Amino acid sequence: MKIYLETHGCTFNQADTDIMANILAKKYDIVYDVEEADVIILNTCYVKLPTEQKMITKIRKYKTEFPDKKLIIGGCMVEVDDKRLEKFAGDDCWIGPHKLDKVDEVVEKAINGEVVHEYGKTRAIKAGKGKKNSESLVHILQICEGCNGQCTFCCTRIARGFLISYPIDVIVEEAKDAVEHGCKELQVTAQDTACFGMDTGESFADLLNKLGAIEGDFRIRVGMMNPQSIKNQLHEVIDAFKNNDKIFNFVHLPIQSGSPKVLKEMNRKHTLDEYKYILNEFRKEIPQMSLATDIIVGYPTETEEDFNQTLELLKEIKPDIVHISKYMHRPGAKSNHLKEIDHNIMKNRSHRVNQVKTEVMLEKNKEYENTIQNVLITSKGSSGGYVGYTDSYKNVIVDEAEIGLFMDVKIIEGKRTYLLAQRI
């Protein structure tokens, strides 16, 4: 029996897929072509409306094109919108993100023609369940699930629930195993990595220090940290970054809006001044730090003045990476009762923020021109050359390289989304 697993969404979702694949590989053949499969497991994302529409289209496509294959729906859609899912796939099996340990049982029932909907919240510990894919240089390391935030626009909280931190010793053992099996990049992931340990009394900085102490030639990329979660442990976390050469000098700190009013209405639990302080402290202690941030355009209460404050903030803080989303109502989100702004206004603001994003990202990458950077080569480029990452997690394209090795390169040109480099 052959099983095909398809993942959409974040790295946490990909790690969930890896866990399911590890469980199923003991009994079934895992294939990478849907045509070959007897069973399809679709691990869904539901964070945005376009993604929701894509998931529904994908479900319809598989049910139409492969009526003889068993389809199992997994991921956030199962938890967030079971009523809608019932309309499109009520006769298929489901498995929620908290019930991955049941995947073998769900697959077996699907094969036998039974319909089972296995979902609902648990306090299951996923750490230690993920094994590095033998072909990949990257291992996604889940450290906790859920978060302590209550952002008004978010439905992920419904899918992932309240914070469940995994034990440090189990996380570190999984990381050691991955490195021993050839991992070159550990991606530390969670809905909010900085809230790790707030429910168990363990320390996020302590976790980073223990991961950084693992022997081997590899790097650690720390995933998204919400400002509200890091502000009370800021300097301990900064010290962990500074004291561990293996940790990329890269932070993902989502701001969402440059308007203090809108931040409060989003229930972000941090102020604009707190955000700037956190960022400035990182940059003061680690000058080569790269910043990724997130912006939501067109929150229902956002005025033109609010939006202009967001544009000014981006020009001031100059992020290296900007993720932009247009606001749209999500199932179960607290902001759903608010009236969405006019579509044309939304389109105009999205265009304007993208212009600023392009200018800022290009400016930041131009600063790297004619510098020498140490780069971890991770893959071949889709259009030639090789792809790698600097110590500040800048994406680099180099002409000649060997995958899996670190090498020094000279940056020839800074493009908007990557650095063009030459082997020294």
N, C-alpha and C positions, 0 to 999 in steps of 0.2 A: 504494500500500500504506500502510495507516494503523496507527500504533503507539500504544498506551496504556501509560504507565508509572505504576506505583503504588508509593509508598514507605511503609514502616513503620519506626519506630524513631527514631534520633537524627539530629541535623543532619548528621553525617558521612555517614550513609546517604542523606540528601536530596541532599547534594553529589555523591555517587556517581551518583544518578539524573540530576542535572543534566548531569554529564559524558556519560553515555550518551545523553541527549536531544540534546546538542550534536553528538555524532558522527552519530547517526541522522538528525537534521534535514537533513543534507546530501543525503540520498537518499530519505527517507521523510517522510510527513506525521505529525506528532505531534498526537494528539487527546486530549481531556480527558474523554471519555465512553467508558466501556468498551464500550458498545453499538455505537459507531461503528468500533471497532478490528478489524483483521485479526490483529494480534499483541498479546498482553498480556505485559508484563514486570513481574513481581511482585518487588520488591526487599525481601527479608525481614529481619526482626529476630528475634533468638533469645535475648535477654539474660535473659528471665524465663520461667517455665513458662506463665503465662497467655498471654504473647505467642507462645510456641511453639504452644500450642493454637489460638490465633487464626490463625496462619499455616497450619496444617494445615486448619482449617475453610475458610479462604479458597481454598486450592489445590483442595479438593474442590468448593467452590461453583463456581469458574470452570470446572473440568473437566466438571461436570454441566450447568451452565447454558449454556456456550459450547463445546460439543464440536467445533465447526467452526473455532474460533479457535486459533491457535498460542499455547501458553503457555510462557514462559521464566521459570525461577526464578533469581533473583539474591540477593545479600546474604549475611548471616552464616550462615543456615541451611545454605547450600551447603558452607561450610567446616567448620562445627561438627558437623553430624550428617548426613553424606551417606548413611549406612546407613538412617536413618529416612526421609530424603527419597526414597530409591530405592523404598520401599514405596508412596509416595503419588504420586510424579511421576517414576518411573524412565523412563517413555516420553516425557518432555518434555525440552526443552533446558535446560541450566543455565549460569549464568555467575557465577563467584566474584568477590568484591570486588577481587581483585588482577589480574583479567583484563578490565577494562573496555575496553581498547583492542581487544579481540576482539569487541565487541558487534555490530558490523556483520556480521562473518563468522558469528556465531552466529545472528543474525536471518535471514540469507540461507539458511543451512542448514535452519533451522526451516521457512521458507516452502517449501523444496524437499522437505520431508518427512523430512529427516535428523534423527537424534537425536545431539546432541553435548553432552558434559558438560565444560565448559571451566572448570577451577578449579585451585587450588594456589597456593602463595606465589611472589611475585616481588618485585623491588625497584623496581617501576615508580614513576615520579614523576608524581603526579596534578596537581600545581600547574601552573597555566597552561592546563589542559584545561577548566576550568569558566568559562563565560561567564554574565554576569548575565541572568536572565530579564527581558525587556524590560518586563514588566508589574509586576515586583516592585521594591520599594524596598530589599529586603534581598539581600545576596549572601553566601553561605556560603563562607568562605575556608579550605580545608584546608591545614594547615601541616606535618603529619606523620601517619604512620599507625603503629599499633602502640604499645606502651609498654614501659617497663622494669620494670613491676610484676609480681609473681607472687602476687596475692591468691588465697587458696584457694577462694573462692566463685565465681570469674569464669570464664566460657567465651569472653568476647569476645577474650581473648588468643589463643585457638585460631583464631578467624576472622581476626584482623587481624595476628597475628604480632609479631615483634620490631620495635623502633623503626626507622622509616625517615623521616628528616627531609628536607624538600624545601628546595632552595636559596633563600636569602632574596631574591635578586634576581628570581627567577621568581615567588615569592609576591607581592612588591611590585608587579611589573608587572601581575599579574592583578588586584590590588586597585585600581591606578590605572585600569585599563580599566573595572572595575565602577563606580568613582566617575564617570568620564567619561560613562558610559551611564546615569547617574541614580541610582546606589546612595546611599542615605542611612544604611544600617546595614551594616557589615561584621561578620559573625559569625565570629570566629577560632575554628576548631574542630579537635579531635583527640581521641583517646582520653584523652590527658593533655597539654594544651598546654604545661605547664611542663617537660616532658622534651624539648621541641624543642631540637635542636642537640647533645644529649649524645652522639650518634653521629658528628657531623660537625665538632664544635668551634665551631659557630656559636652565637650567644647569643640566648636568648629575649628578653631585655631589648632587645637591639639590634634585633631584628625589630619589637618593639612601637614603638620609637622611630622606625624607618623608616616604619612604617605611619602613625604619628601625624603624620609630616612631609608626607604626601601632601596636596596642595592640594585644597580643596573643603570644602563644608559637610556633614559627615557625622559619624557616630559609630562607635566600634569596641566591640563586646562580646567580651570575652575568655572563652573557654569553660573547662571544668573543668580545674583545676590540682590534681594530687595533692600532698598535703603533703610526701611524701618527695622529690618532684622539685623543689619550690620552696625547700626549707629552706636549701640551700647557695647560693642566688642571690637570697635574699629581698629585700634592700635595693636591689639593682639593678632588680628588677622593680617594687618599690614606687615607686622614682624614676621609672620609665617611666610608671607610672600618673599620678603627681603632675605630671610635666613635659609631659604631653600632654592638653590639654583635650578632645580628640576621644575619648579612651578613657572609656567609662562607668565610674563608681565602683562597680563590681560585681565580686565574686569568687565563684566556685563552688569551694568547698573541701570535698570529701566527707570526713566523719569515720567513718561507718558504725557506730560504737559508742562509748559513753562509758565502757566498761570497759577499763582497761589490759590486763587478762588476755585479753579477747576480741580486742582489736586485735592482740595478739601472735599469738594462735591463727589469726587471719585472714591473718597475714603481711603486715600493712599497712606495715611498714618505717618507721613514725613512732610516736612516743609521744604520749600525751595532752598532756603538758606542751609538747612541740614544736608541736602543733597550736594550743594556746592562745597560745603565743608568736607564731606566724605571724599569727594573727588579731588579736591585740592590737597588733602592729606596724603592720598595715594600718590598723586603726582609729585608732591614735595619729597616724599621718601623714595619713590621709584620713578625717576624722571622719564624713563623709556616706557612707561606704562601706556598701553593701548586701552581705549574705552569703546565699548559697544553700549548703545542705549536704545530704548523703545519709545516711540511716539504714537499716540492715538489722535488722529485728526477727526474733528467734528463730533466730539462728545456733545450730547444734547444741550448742555448749558453753555457751551463754548461760544463766546461772542467774537467779533472781529478783533477786538482789543486783546482778548485771551489768546487768540491764535497768533497775533503779532508778537505776544510775549514768548510764545514757543519758538518762533523764528529767531527772535533775539537771543534766546537761551542757546539755541544750536550754534549760532555765530559766536557766542561767548565761550562755551565749553568745548567746542570743536571736537565732536566724537570721531573716532576712526571708522566706526560702523554705526549706521542708523537703520533700525527696523521700523517701518511705517505701516500703520494699519488704519483703515477708515473705520470709524465707529459704526457698528451695526448691533441691534439687539440680539442677545443670545438667550437660549432657554434657561429660565431660572435666575437670570441676572437681576440684581436689584434695580438697575437703571431702566428696566424694560417699560416702566410706567411713564417715562419721560418721552416727549415728542422728538423724533429724529429731525435733524436739521434738513433743509432743502438739499436735494441731490446735487443741484448745480453749484451751490455754495461748497458742498463737500468736495466735489470734483475740482473746483478752483483752488481750494486750500491744499488739497493733496498735491496738485501740480506745483504749487508754490513751495511747499515744504520739500518736495523732491528736488527742486532747483537748488535750495540751500544745502540739502544733503549732498548733492553732487559736488558743489563748490567746496564744502568743508572736507569731505573725504579725499578729494583730489589734493587739496592744500596739505593735508596731513601726510599723504603718501609722498608728495614732492619733497618733504623734509628729509626723506631717507635717501635721496639721490646722492650718488658718489660716496656712500658709506659702505663699510664692510660689515656684513651680518653673518652670524652663524645660523645655519638653516637645517631643519630636520626635513629630509625628503620623504614624502609619504606616498606619492603616486605619479603615474604618467599624466601629462596634461591632455585634455580632450582635443586640443588643437596643436599638439606638439610640445616638446620640451617636457620638463618635470615640475611637479608641484611640491612646494615645501612651505615651512613656517619658520619665521624668525623667532627669537626669544620673546618678542612682544606679540607674537601670534599674528604677524603680518603675512598675508598670502603672497608667496613668491613663485614666479615662473622662471626657471633657469634652463639654459640650453642643454647642458650635459650634466648628468648626475647618476647616482645609484640609489635605488629605493631602499629606505630603511637606515640610511647613514646620515650623519651630521657632516656638514661641510661649510666652509667659508665662501661667500660669494660677494661680488661687488654689485650694488644696486645701480643699474644703468638709467632707469626711468621709473617714476612713480605714476601709475595709472590710477583710475578712480577706485577700482576694487582689488588691485594687486600691484605688486612690485615686479618689474622686469629686471632680471639679474643675469650676471655672467660668472661662470666658474673662474676662480682665481688659479 
